[in-house]
Amino acid sequence: MGASRSSGTTDELGPDEDSGGGPPGCSADPGPPVGEGGVPGEPAGSELLAALLDGMDAALCAFDADGTVTHWNREAERVLGWTAREAVGRAGFAGWAVRRADADEVRARLMSAMDAPGRQVHEFALLRKDGGRVLVRTQSAGVRGADGKPAGVYCAFSEVHAQIDLERAIALSEALLEDASWGVVLVDVDLRPTVVNAYAARALGGGRTTLLGRPLGELVVQGVEELEAALHHVLAEGAPSAPAEVWVTLRTAEGERRRCWRSGFLRLASPLTEEPVPLGVGWLFRDVTADRLAEQEADRLRFRTSQLHRAARTASECEDPMEAATSLLDFALAGFADHVLVDLVAGERLVRTAATPFDAPGPCLPVSGGAIPARYEPGHPALRSVERTGTVRTSAAAGDAARAWAAERRWPRDAAHALCAVLRSRGRTLGVLTFLRAANRSAFERTDAAYAETVAARVAGAVDLAQATAGA
């Protein structure tokens, strides 16, 4: 790319002033007229090429084998300010789009692509029409003629900061969809996953490819309605202002798992249309199940500690030790169980001494008419608790009828989960407490057993005092 044809000046040469010129954005050779050698009514090859070049998002220019500018599209005009009429026909960039001091280096780097295989990437500063400088990144490649010989070079270029922004966006999307520390799922407008990253695949219990295109209902047993409602809302109204927490139950090879996902949503729209066309939703989430369970456990512990404190204060005001025992149980039942039974040891058997109503919620009261024998069959959980001097937990099997299961054990018919805690005081077994939950509640866990044992220890002290007072 030698010196400008204007002997060092920066006057603007159009195609009318130079034999190498041509129409704006076109080759110097205008090609055949419309309809000539082609289909009648269709644009000529040069006009079609000019339209394609002007519609490109990248700035593009081309040079013939001598380094003369032959093509210049609208994006190149936007970046540098020079129109196609001003650029086409010039001998290289020297003196108008590149400083003369840099012209030889730029020409050598660009034109070297004519004889080199593949594309070459360079960065250098170009001059804008207003005199400012702009750093561009170019991709250039050689053009071959019909005889296979080098015929010129085409060069696509963009501002470096725009290219870097694009590369950052691509790098970010690739990182999110590969090894991000949170789940990323892209769903289409039919709410079917189209892209799933590694974290999300592990959370959903499948492979990154096996999950694609499957309805969310095949993966989520419970909570799918809430999740799909959130996705529909994002498609219709846009992303919510804050993350949402969704509890779901997943179907996995190991069984069903209850999980809590803290989720954020983004509506995806095509950048290639004038009006936004929804492509789907970007769903980002983290599994916060452990944190939420820890918070729930802490709340439960605070509540139970408060209940025990209130129970102790109430019991201390009771003159009758058995009234103190039943008061303790009334406080303990809140949020813990639906029923409680107090069976005390009388010789070789257990007798029912106090209980909550079988047919409706109510306080724990002494059995009307005095204690009655508990007709428990051998192997009953209450008997096993006494024998072991420990706690026994049990639940109705999934296939059993809950009423029949409860009836066989002489428990209220709505009972489906039981916890039996032995009453011990001064080294003696005084009886057993039985806490019962209905089928709509979860089974008793180890933390529940620890709480029941604490309650049993306090009740046992009150029962022991009642027995000692009665025998005095």
FIZADO-638955 format. One record per residue (C-alpha): x, y, z; residue in three letters. Coordinates in steps of 0.2 Angstrom, whole numbers, padded with zeros to 4 digits, always signed. Each point is the difference from the previous one (the first is absolute). Layout:
XYZALA
...
END
This chain:
+0000+0000+0000MET
+0010+0014-0006GLY
-0002+0019+0000ALA
-0017+0008-0004SER
-0003+0004-0018ARG
-0001+0018+0005SER
+0018+0002+0003SER
+0000+0000+0019GLY
-0016+0010+0002THR
-0016-0006+0008THR
-0012+0006-0013ASP
-0014-0012-0003GLU
+0000-0010-0016LEU
-0016-0007-0006GLY
-0003-0013-0013PRO
-0003+0014-0013ASP
+0018+0006+0003GLU
+0008-0017-0001ASP
-0001-0013-0013SER
+0000-0013+0014GLY
-0016+0006+0007GLY
-0017-0006+0000GLY
-0017+0002+0008PRO
-0001+0002+0018PRO
+0004-0016+0009GLY
+0003-0009-0016CYS
+0015-0006-0011SER
+0007+0011-0013ALA
-0007-0012-0013ASP
-0019+0003+0002PRO
-0004-0017-0008GLY
-0014-0004-0012PRO
-0015+0011+0000PRO
-0016-0006+0008VAL
-0007-0015-0008GLY
+0015-0003-0011GLU
+0006-0017+0002GLY
-0012-0003+0014GLY
-0018-0002+0004VAL
-0011+0014-0006PRO
-0006+0012+0014GLY
+0014-0006+0012GLU
+0014+0012+0005PRO
+0017-0001-0008ALA
+0014-0009+0009GLY
+0009+0016+0005SER
-0016+0008+0007GLU
-0004-0016+0009LEU
+0018-0001+0007LEU
-0001+0019+0005ALA
-0016-0004+0010ALA
+0007-0015+0009LEU
+0016+0010+0005LEU
-0010+0015+0006ASP
-0011-0011+0010GLY
+0014-0008+0010MET
+0003+0004+0018ASP
+0019+0000-0002ALA
+0010+0013-0009ALA
+0007-0006-0016LEU
+0011+0006-0014CYS
+0010-0008-0014ALA
+0015+0003-0010PHE
+0006-0006-0017ASP
+0017-0007-0003ALA
+0007+0017-0002ASP
-0007+0006+0017GLY
-0014+0011-0007THR
-0016+0000+0010VAL
-0014-0008-0009THR
-0013-0003+0013HIS
-0006+0010+0015TRP
-0016-0004+0010ASN
-0011+0011+0011ARG
+0007-0007+0016GLU
+0017+0006-0006ALA
-0007+0017-0003GLU
-0008+0000+0018ARG
+0017-0005+0008VAL
+0011+0012-0009LEU
-0011+0013-0007GLY
+0006-0002-0019TRP
-0014-0004-0012THR
+0001-0013-0014ALA
+0001+0014-0013ARG
+0015+0008+0010GLU
+0009-0017+0003ALA
-0002-0011-0016VAL
+0014+0003-0013GLY
+0013+0006+0013ARG
+0017-0008-0001ALA
+0000-0008+0018GLY
-0002+0009+0016PHE
+0015+0012+0000ALA
-0003+0018+0004GLY
-0019-0001+0003TRP
-0004-0016+0011ALA
+0017-0003+0006VAL
+0014+0012+0006ARG
+0014+0001-0014ARG
+0012-0006+0014ALA
-0009-0016+0002ASP
-0006-0003-0018ALA
+0014-0012-0006ASP
-0002-0011+0015GLU
-0019-0001-0001VAL
+0001-0003-0019ARG
+0013-0014+0002ALA
-0011-0008+0014ARG
-0016+0001-0010LEU
+0007-0005-0017MET
+0010-0015+0007SER
-0017-0009+0002ALA
-0001-0001-0019MET
+0014-0014+0000ASP
-0003-0008+0017ALA
-0012-0014+0003PRO
-0016+0003+0011GLY
-0003+0016+0009ARG
+0011+0012+0009GLN
-0004+0011+0015VAL
+0008+0017+0004HIS
-0003+0015+0010GLU
+0005+0017-0005PHE
-0006+0018+0001ALA
-0010+0008-0014LEU
-0005+0018-0003LEU
-0018+0006+0001ARG
-0006+0014-0012LYS
-0001+0012+0014ASP
+0019-0003+0004GLY
-0003-0011+0015GLY
+0009-0017+0001ARG
-0009-0016+0004VAL
+0009-0017+0004LEU
-0008-0014-0011VAL
+0002-0019-0001ARG
+0001-0007-0017THR
-0003-0017-0008GLN
+0007+0000-0017SER
+0001-0014-0013ALA
+0006-0001-0019GLY
-0012-0001-0014VAL
+0004-0011-0015ARG
-0005+0003-0018GLY
-0008-0012-0012ALA
+0018-0006-0005ASP
+0004-0003+0018GLY
+0012+0014+0001LYS
+0000+0013+0014PRO
-0012+0013-0005ALA
-0001+0011+0016GLY
-0004+0000+0019VAL
-0016+0003+0009TYR
+0000+0007+0018CYS
-0013-0001+0013ALA
+0003+0012+0015PHE
-0008+0006+0016SER
+0004+0012+0014GLU
+0011-0010+0013VAL
-0011+0005+0015HIS
-0016-0007-0010ALA
+0010-0016-0004GLN
+0006-0002+0018ILE
-0018+0003+0006ASP
-0006-0013-0012LEU
+0013-0012+0006GLU
-0004+0003+0018ARG
-0018-0003-0003ALA
+0004-0017-0009ILE
+0013-0005+0013ALA
-0013+0004+0014LEU
-0014-0010-0008SER
+0012-0015-0003GLU
+0006+0001+0018ALA
-0018+0001+0007LEU
-0005-0015-0011LEU
+0015-0011+0004GLU
+0007+0001+0018ASP
-0009+0014+0009ALA
-0003-0003+0019SER
-0019+0002-0002TRP
-0012-0008-0012GLY
-0004+0007-0017VAL
-0015-0006-0010VAL
-0006+0008-0016LEU
-0018-0005-0004VAL
-0009+0004-0016ASP
-0018+0008-0001VAL
-0007-0018+0003ASP
+0009-0001+0016LEU
+0012-0014-0005ARG
+0018+0001+0004PRO
+0011+0004-0015THR
+0017+0002+0009VAL
+0005-0007+0017VAL
+0016+0003+0009ASN
+0009-0012+0010ALA
-0006+0006+0017TYR
-0018+0000-0006ALA
+0002-0018-0007ALA
+0006-0006+0017ARG
-0014+0009+0009ALA
-0013-0007-0012LEU
+0007-0017+0001GLY
+0004-0003-0018GLY
+0012+0002-0014GLY
+0003+0017-0009ARG
-0007-0008-0016THR
-0013-0012+0007THR
-0009+0015+0008LEU
-0002+0010-0016LEU
-0018+0001-0007GLY
-0008-0009+0014ARG
-0015+0008+0009PRO
+0004+0007+0018LEU
-0014-0011+0007GLY
+0011-0016-0005GLU
+0014+0006+0012LEU
-0010+0009+0014VAL
-0013-0010+0009VAL
-0006+0014+0011GLN
+0002+0019-0002GLY
+0000-0001-0019VAL
-0016+0011-0001GLU
+0008+0014+0010GLU
+0016-0001-0011LEU
-0010+0000-0016GLU
-0010+0015+0006ALA
+0015+0010+0004ALA
+0007-0004-0018LEU
-0016+0005-0008HIS
+0000+0016+0010HIS
+0017+0004-0006VAL
-0005-0003-0018LEU
-0015+0011+0001ALA
+0005+0014+0012GLU
+0019-0001+0001GLY
+0013-0005+0014ALA
-0006+0002+0018PRO
+0009+0014+0011SER
+0007-0013+0012ALA
+0005-0018+0001PRO
-0013-0013+0005ALA
+0001-0016+0010GLU
-0009-0015-0007VAL
-0002-0016+0010TRP
+0000-0015-0012VAL
+0000-0019+0002THR
+0011-0009-0013LEU
-0002-0018-0007ARG
+0017-0008+0001THR
+0007-0017-0001ALA
+0002+0000+0019GLU
-0018+0005+0002GLY
-0008+0017+0003GLU
+0010+0015+0006ARG
-0007+0016+0008ARG
+0011+0015-0005ARG
-0001+0019+0001CYS
+0006+0010-0015TRP
+0004+0019+0002ARG
-0004+0005-0018SER
+0002+0015-0011GLY
-0008+0002-0018PHE
+0004+0010-0015LEU
-0010+0002-0016ARG
+0010-0004-0015LEU
-0005+0010-0016ALA
+0008+0000-0017SER
+0012+0014-0004PRO
-0002-0002-0018LEU
-0018+0007-0001THR
-0007+0018+0001GLU
-0013-0006+0013GLU
+0006-0012+0013PRO
-0005-0018-0004VAL
+0000-0011+0015PRO
+0012-0015-0001LEU
-0003-0007+0017GLY
+0006+0002+0017VAL
+0016-0001+0009GLY
-0002-0008+0017TRP
+0015+0001+0012LEU
-0001-0008+0017PHE
+0009-0007+0015ARG
-0004-0014+0011ASP
-0003+0008+0017VAL
-0008-0015+0008THR
+0013-0003+0014ALA
-0001+0019+0005ASP
-0019+0000+0001ARG
-0001-0016+0009LEU
+0013+0007+0013ALA
-0011+0015+0002GLU
-0015-0010+0002GLN
+0008-0011+0013GLU
+0007+0016+0009ALA
-0018+0007+0000ASP
-0007-0016+0006ARG
+0013-0001+0014LEU
-0004+0018+0006ARG
-0019-0004+0000PHE
+0002-0016+0010ARG
+0012+0008+0012THR
-0013+0014+0003SER
-0014-0013+0002GLN
+0010-0010+0013LEU
+0004+0016+0010HIS
-0018+0005+0000ARG
-0005-0018+0005ALA
+0012+0000+0014ALA
-0007+0017+0007ARG
-0018-0006-0002THR
+0004-0017+0008ALA
+0008+0008+0015SER
-0016+0009+0004GLU
-0010-0017+0001CYS
-0004-0007+0017GLU
-0004-0017-0007ASP
+0016-0009-0008PRO
-0011-0009-0013MET
-0008+0016-0005GLU
+0018+0007-0002ALA
+0004-0015-0011ALA
-0015+0002-0012THR
+0004+0019-0001SER
+0017-0004-0005LEU
-0007-0011-0014LEU
-0012+0013-0006ASP
+0015+0012-0003PHE
+0010-0014-0008ALA
-0013-0005-0012LEU
-0001+0017-0009ALA
+0007-0002-0017GLY
+0008-0017+0004PHE
-0014-0013+0000ALA
-0019-0002-0001ASP
-0003-0012+0014HIS
+0009-0006+0016VAL
-0003-0015+0011LEU
+0007-0003+0018VAL
+0001-0018+0005ASP
+0007-0004+0017LEU
+0008-0016+0006VAL
-0012-0010+0012ALA
+0008-0017+0004GLY
+0003-0009-0016GLU
-0011+0010-0011ARG
-0003+0018-0006LEU
-0015+0010+0005VAL
-0007+0015-0009ARG
+0001+0015+0012THR
-0002+0016-0011ALA
-0003+0003-0019ALA
-0006+0013-0012THR
-0017-0003-0008PRO
+0000-0013-0014PHE
-0013+0008-0011ASP
+0005+0018+0001ALA
+0014+0012+0005PRO
+0000+0004+0018GLY
+0010+0001+0016PRO
+0009-0015+0009CYS
-0012-0005+0014LEU
+0000-0014+0013PRO
-0010-0015-0006VAL
-0018+0002+0006SER
-0005-0013+0014GLY
+0018-0004+0004GLY
+0014-0010-0009ALA
-0004-0014-0011ILE
+0011-0014-0007PRO
+0008+0003-0017ALA
-0004-0015-0011ARG
+0016-0001-0009TYR
+0005-0015-0010GLU
+0018-0007+0002PRO
+0012+0010-0010GLY
-0010+0016+0001HIS
+0012+0016-0001PRO
-0005+0005+0017ALA
+0005-0016+0008LEU
+0016-0001-0010ARG
+0004+0018+0006SER
-0002-0006+0018VAL
+0010-0016-0003GLU
+0014+0010-0008ARG
-0001+0015+0012THR
+0002+0010-0016GLY
-0009+0009-0013THR
-0009-0009-0014VAL
-0006+0008-0017ARG
-0012-0008-0012THR
-0011+0004-0015SER
-0014-0008-0010ALA
+0007-0008-0016ALA
-0003+0008-0016ALA
-0012-0014-0006GLY
-0009-0002+0016ASP
-0017+0007+0005ALA
+0004+0013+0013ALA
-0016-0003+0010ARG
+0003-0018+0001ALA
+0018+0002+0005TRP
-0006+0012+0014ALA
-0014-0011+0005ALA
+0011-0015+0003GLU
+0011+0010+0011ARG
-0015+0008+0010ARG
+0004+0017-0006TRP
-0011+0014-0007PRO
-0006-0005-0018ARG
+0009+0015-0008ASP
+0017-0005+0007ALA
+0014-0004-0013ALA
+0016+0004+0010HIS
+0004-0004+0018ALA
+0014+0004+0012LEU
+0001-0009+0017CYS
+0011+0007+0013ALA
+0003-0009+0017VAL
-0003+0009+0016LEU
+0014-0002+0012ARG
+0003+0008+0017SER
+0012-0005+0014ARG
+0006-0015-0010GLY
-0017-0007-0002ARG
-0011-0002-0015THR
-0017+0008+0004LEU
-0009-0002-0017GLY
+0001+0006-0018VAL
-0006+0015-0010LEU
-0007-0002-0017THR
+0000+0014-0012PHE
-0010-0002-0016LEU
-0001+0009-0017ARG
-0013-0001-0014ALA
+0004-0005-0017ALA
+0001+0017-0007ASN
+0015+0004+0011ARG
+0018-0007-0002SER
+0007-0014+0010ALA
+0009+0003+0016PHE
+0019+0003-0002GLU
+0015-0002+0012ARG
-0002+0019+0005THR
-0018-0004+0005ASP
+0006-0015+0010ALA
+0012+0011+0010ALA
-0014+0013+0004TYR
-0012-0014+0005ALA
+0013-0007+0012GLU
+0002+0017+0008THR
-0019+0002+0002VAL
-0001-0018+0007ALA
+0014+0004+0013ALA
-0010+0015+0006ARG
-0017-0010+0000VAL
+0008-0015+0009ALA
+0006+0012+0014GLY
-0018+0006+0002ALA
-0007-0018+0000VAL
+0013-0006+0012ASP
-0005+0015+0012LEU
-0019-0005-0002ALA
+0003-0018+0004GLN
+0011+0004+0015ALA
-0013+0013+0006THR
-0014-0013-0002ALA
+0010-0013+0010GLY
+0004+0011+0014ALA
END
